[in-house]
Amino acid sequence: MRKADLVNQIAEKTGIPKVDVLVTLETMFKEVKDTLSGGENIYIRGFGSFITKKRAAKIGRNIKKNVAVHIPEHYIPAFKPAKEFVAEVKKLKEPKPDSGPGDDL
């Protein structure tokens, strides 16, 4: 499912115009990015948590030049689903085919 599909489904189920749904989703995405970039986590009961995970410093390799490269400690965004969310997904017998990557909005 892509963002456009999500907007369409929310608009159909709620009766809210697609433009308003799109603005709301874009605002939510921006708030998640801004909050995580600011070092805070987001906890949504029954859904999950948007968190930052610390990655330790390590030595990588530039395979073209065959030299060691220092990769500094850094943080990455992550999503940790709630127990209820995981339980619902576990009931799934077979996933639907992916409509492909891309953002058509």
LUMMAR-751583 format. One record per residue: residue in one letter; x, y, z of N, C-alpha, C, CB in turn. Coordinates in steps of 0.2 Angstrom, whole numbers, padded with zeros to 4 digits, always signed. Glycine has a CB too. Layout:
N
AXYZXYZXYZXYZ/...
// end
This chain:
105
M+0004-0006+0000+0000+0000+0000+0004+0006+0000-0005+0000+0006/R+0003+0011-0004+0007+0017-0005+0003+0023-0001+0008+0019-0012/K+0006+0028-0001+0003+0034+0003-0004+0036+0000+0007+0040+0003/A-0004+0036-0007-0011+0037-0011-0016+0032-0009-0009+0038-0018/D-0014+0026-0008-0019+0021-0006-0022+0022+0001-0016+0014-0007/L-0017+0024+0005-0019+0025+0012-0024+0031+0012-0013+0026+0016/V-0022+0037+0009-0026+0043+0009-0033+0041+0006-0023+0048+0004/N-0034+0037+0001-0040+0035-0002-0044+0031+0003-0039+0031-0008/Q-0041+0026+0006-0045+0022+0011-0047+0026+0017-0041+0016+0014/I-0043+0030+0020-0045+0034+0025-0051+0039+0023-0039+0039+0028/A-0050+0042+0017-0056+0047+0015-0062+0043+0014-0054+0050+0008/E-0062+0037+0011-0068+0033+0010-0071+0031+0017-0067+0026+0007/K-0067+0029+0022-0070+0026+0028-0072+0032+0033-0065+0023+0032/T-0070+0038+0032-0071+0043+0037-0076+0049+0033-0065+0047+0039/G-0076+0049+0027-0080+0054+0023-0076+0061+0023-0086+0055+0027/I-0070+0061+0025-0066+0067+0025-0063+0068+0018-0060+0067+0031/P-0063+0074+0016-0060+0075+0009-0053+0073+0008-0061+0082+0007/K-0051+0070+0003-0044+0067+0002-0039+0072+0003-0043+0065-0005/V-0040+0079+0001-0035+0084+0002-0034+0085+0010-0037+0091-0001/D-0039+0085+0014-0038+0086+0021-0035+0080+0024-0045+0086+0024/V-0036+0074+0022-0033+0068+0024-0025+0068+0022-0036+0061+0021/L-0024+0070+0016-0017+0071+0014-0013+0076+0018-0016+0073+0007/V-0016+0081+0020-0013+0086+0024-0012+0084+0031-0017+0093+0024/T-0016+0080+0034-0016+0077+0040-0010+0072+0040-0022+0074+0042/L-0010+0068+0036-0005+0063+0035+0002+0066+0035-0006+0058+0030/E+0003+0071+0030+0009+0074+0029+0011+0078+0036+0009+0079+0023/T+0007+0081+0039+0008+0084+0045+0011+0079+0051+0002+0088+0048/M+0007+0073+0051+0009+0068+0055+0016+0065+0054+0004+0062+0055/F+0018+0064+0048+0024+0062+0046+0030+0067+0048+0025+0060+0038/K+0028+0073+0046+0033+0078+0048+0034+0079+0056+0030+0085+0046/E+0029+0078+0060+0029+0078+0067+0033+0072+0069+0022+0078+0070/V+0032+0066+0066+0036+0061+0068+0044+0062+0067+0034+0054+0065/K+0045+0064+0061+0052+0066+0059+0055+0071+0064+0053+0068+0052/D+0052+0076+0065+0054+0082+0069+0055+0079+0076+0049+0088+0069/T+0051+0076+0079+0051+0073+0086+0057+0068+0087+0045+0070+0088/L+0058+0064+0082+0063+0059+0082+0070+0063+0081+0063+0053+0077/S+0070+0067+0077+0076+0071+0075+0078+0075+0082+0075+0076+0069/G+0073+0077+0086+0074+0081+0092+0076+0077+0098+0068+0085+0094/G+0077+0070+0096+0079+0066+0102+0074+0063+0106+0084+0069+0106/E+0067+0064+0104+0062+0061+0108+0059+0055+0105+0057+0067+0109/N+0056+0051+0109+0052+0045+0106+0045+0047+0106+0054+0039+0110/I+0041+0043+0102+0033+0044+0101+0030+0037+0103+0031+0046+0094/Y+0026+0037+0108+0023+0031+0110+0015+0032+0109+0024+0030+0118/I+0012+0027+0105+0005+0027+0103+0002+0020+0106+0004+0028+0096/R-0001+0021+0111-0004+0015+0115-0008+0010+0110-0008+0017+0121/G-0007+0004+0110-0011-0001+0106-0008-0001+0098-0018+0001+0106/F-0004+0004+0097-0001+0004+0090+0007+0002+0090-0002+0011+0087/G+0010+0006+0093+0018+0005+0094+0021+0011+0095+0020+0002+0087/S+0028+0011+0095+0032+0017+0097+0037+0018+0091+0036+0015+0103/F+0038+0025+0090+0043+0027+0085+0049+0029+0090+0040+0033+0080/I+0054+0026+0089+0060+0027+0093+0066+0028+0089+0061+0021+0098/T+0072+0030+0093+0078+0031+0090+0083+0025+0093+0081+0038+0090/K+0086+0022+0089+0091+0017+0091+0098+0019+0090+0090+0010+0087/K+0102+0018+0095+0109+0020+0094+0113+0014+0091+0112+0021+0102/R+0117+0016+0086+0122+0012+0083+0129+0013+0085+0121+0012+0075/A+0132+0008+0087+0139+0009+0090+0144+0011+0084+0141+0003+0094/A+0149+0014+0086+0154+0016+0081+0158+0009+0079+0160+0021+0084/K+0160+0009+0072+0163+0003+0070+0167+0004+0064+0157-0002+0068/I+0171-0001+0062+0176+0000+0057+0172-0003+0051+0183-0003+0058/G+0171+0000+0045+0169-0002+0039+0174-0003+0034+0163+0002+0036/R+0172-0005+0028+0177-0006+0023+0175-0002+0016+0179-0013+0022/N+0179+0002+0013+0178+0004+0006+0181-0001+0002+0181+0011+0005/I+0176-0005-0001+0179-0011-0005+0182-0008-0012+0173-0015-0007/K+0181-0002-0014+0184+0000-0021+0191+0002-0019+0180+0006-0023/K+0193+0005-0014+0199+0007-0012+0203+0002-0007+0199+0014-0009/N+0199-0003-0005+0202-0008+0000+0205-0005+0006+0207-0012-0004/V+0201+0000+0009+0204+0003+0015+0199+0003+0020+0206+0011+0014/A+0201+0003+0027+0196+0003+0032+0193+0010+0033+0200+0001+0039/V+0187+0011+0035+0184+0017+0036+0180+0017+0043+0178+0018+0030/H+0181+0022+0046+0178+0023+0053+0171+0026+0052+0182+0028+0058/I+0166+0022+0055+0159+0024+0055+0158+0026+0062+0155+0018+0052/P+0156+0033+0063+0155+0035+0070+0148+0032+0072+0155+0042+0070/E+0148+0033+0079+0142+0031+0082+0136+0036+0080+0142+0032+0090/H+0130+0033+0079+0125+0037+0076+0118+0034+0078+0125+0037+0068/Y+0113+0037+0077+0106+0035+0079+0102+0034+0072+0102+0040+0083/I+0097+0029+0072+0093+0028+0067+0086+0027+0069+0095+0021+0063/P+0081+0029+0065+0074+0029+0067+0072+0021+0067+0070+0033+0063/A+0067+0020+0071+0065+0013+0071+0057+0013+0074+0069+0008+0076/F+0054+0008+0072+0047+0007+0074+0046+0000+0078+0042+0007+0068/K+0043+0001+0084+0042-0005+0088+0035-0006+0089+0046-0005+0095/P+0032-0011+0086+0025-0012+0086+0023-0014+0093+0022-0017+0081/A+0016-0012+0095+0013-0014+0101+0012-0022+0101+0007-0010+0103/K+0011-0025+0107+0009-0032+0107+0003-0034+0103+0008-0034+0114/E-0002-0029+0104-0009-0030+0100-0008-0030+0093-0014-0025+0102/F-0003-0026+0090-0002-0025+0083+0001-0031+0081+0003-0019+0082/V+0006-0034+0084+0010-0040+0083+0005-0046+0082+0016-0041+0088/A+0001-0046+0087-0004-0052+0088-0009-0052+0081-0008-0051+0094/E-0011-0046+0079-0015-0046+0073-0011-0048+0067-0018-0038+0072/V-0005-0046+0066-0001-0048+0060+0000-0055+0060+0005-0043+0060/K+0001-0058+0066+0003-0065+0067-0003-0069+0064+0004-0067+0074/K-0009-0067+0064-0015-0070+0062-0015-0071+0054-0021-0067+0064/L-0011-0067+0051-0011-0067+0044-0008-0073+0041-0006-0061+0041/K-0012-0076+0036-0010-0082+0033-0005-0081+0027-0016-0086+0030/E-0006-0076+0023-0002-0075+0017-0002-0068+0016-0003-0079+0011/P+0003-0064+0015+0003-0057+0013+0000-0056+0006+0010-0054+0014/K-0003-0050+0005-0005-0048-0001+0001-0046-0005-0011-0043-0001/P+0001-0046-0012+0007-0044-0016+0008-0037-0015+0006-0046-0023/D+0014-0035-0015+0016-0028-0014+0014-0024-0021+0023-0027-0012/S+0011-0018-0020+0010-0014-0026+0016-0010-0029+0005-0009-0025/G+0022-0011-0025+0028-0008-0027+0030-0002-0024+0028-0007-0035/P+0036+0000-0024+0038+0006-0020+0036+0012-0024+0046+0006-0020/G+0037+0018-0021+0035+0024-0025+0030+0028-0021+0032+0022-0031/D+0030+0034-0022+0026+0039-0019+0023+0043-0024+0030+0043-0014/D+0017+0041-0025+0013+0045-0031+0009+0051-0029+0009+0040-0035/L+0011+0054-0023+0007+0060-0021+0012+0065-0020+0003+0059-0014/
// end
